[in-house]
Amino acid sequence: MKVSIITPMYNSALYIDETIQSVLSQTLTDWEMIIVDNNSSDESCMIVESYASDDSRIKLIRNDRNGGAAEARNKGMDIALGDYIAFLDSDDFWYPTFLEDMYSFSSKNNYSFSYASYQIAINSLSNIKKEFRVPAMATYESMLKVCVISCLTAFIHRELIADTRMEGKINEDYFFWLSLLKKTPQAYGHQSALAIYRLRQNSASRNKLKVVYQKWLGFRTRERISFWKSVYYFSHYFWHGLKKYAFSLKKH
């Protein structure tokens, strides 16, 4: 199998249909989609089960508690069979050539870690406000300054991931990328925008104060970076975050 797609889900009945449809529309068809539900109380699981009954590539795992996105993604990685791992949250969207383009980009160039540009939409997928164009390369050092790898476009060889897993409930994907970039010199960016990242007011990533604090804490405790170096990297992160969201997205 070429690709395992891992999707954490919690009360996503309003969006999961569009997300699954974007996977079913992929031009590369050799994939499995592992949807890990964190004890949803809405109709999310019913929607997924209706798809899974028609397509054996779609698998639903139901947790009896909400342990967060990282725990759900880890459970998906534990059972994934694909050569490559991709992550797609339950409210995001891939354009039809995402898997084909990323698989070709990665396998032909022997890249173990790659990512792509994407668009940012507010609430509705049709309400696109900005395109985030990624750099051609990301290293551990450059990622300390600004995170250019989004969860919905990360494309990683399973051998690189090995037993590395996500930790925590905030910035878990960012520090996961850093862990992988300690094992490989760089990740490579596909310049075309191949996905849509949906910003929602009630999404976990929108609590920016917690995100900022956990980023600083991660620099000091997880990465063991000195105080003044942490100040240096954090100032870069904060400025780029302002440019990406506060300055670039119109009010909605």
Salt bridges, closest charged atoms under 4 A:
GLU18 OE1 - ARG198 NH2 2.74
GLU32 OE1 - LYS59 NZ 3.35
GLU49 OE2 - ARG62 NH1 3.15
ASP55 OD2 - ARG57 NH2 2.72
GLU71 OE1 - ARG65 NH2 2.70
ASP78 OD1 - ARG165 NE 2.98
ASP89 OD1 - ARG73 NH2 3.03
ASP91 OD2 - ARG200 NE 2.76
GLU131 OE2 - ARG133 NH2 2.61
GLU172 OE2 - ARG73 NH1 3.07
GLU223 OE1 - LYS182 NZ 2.95
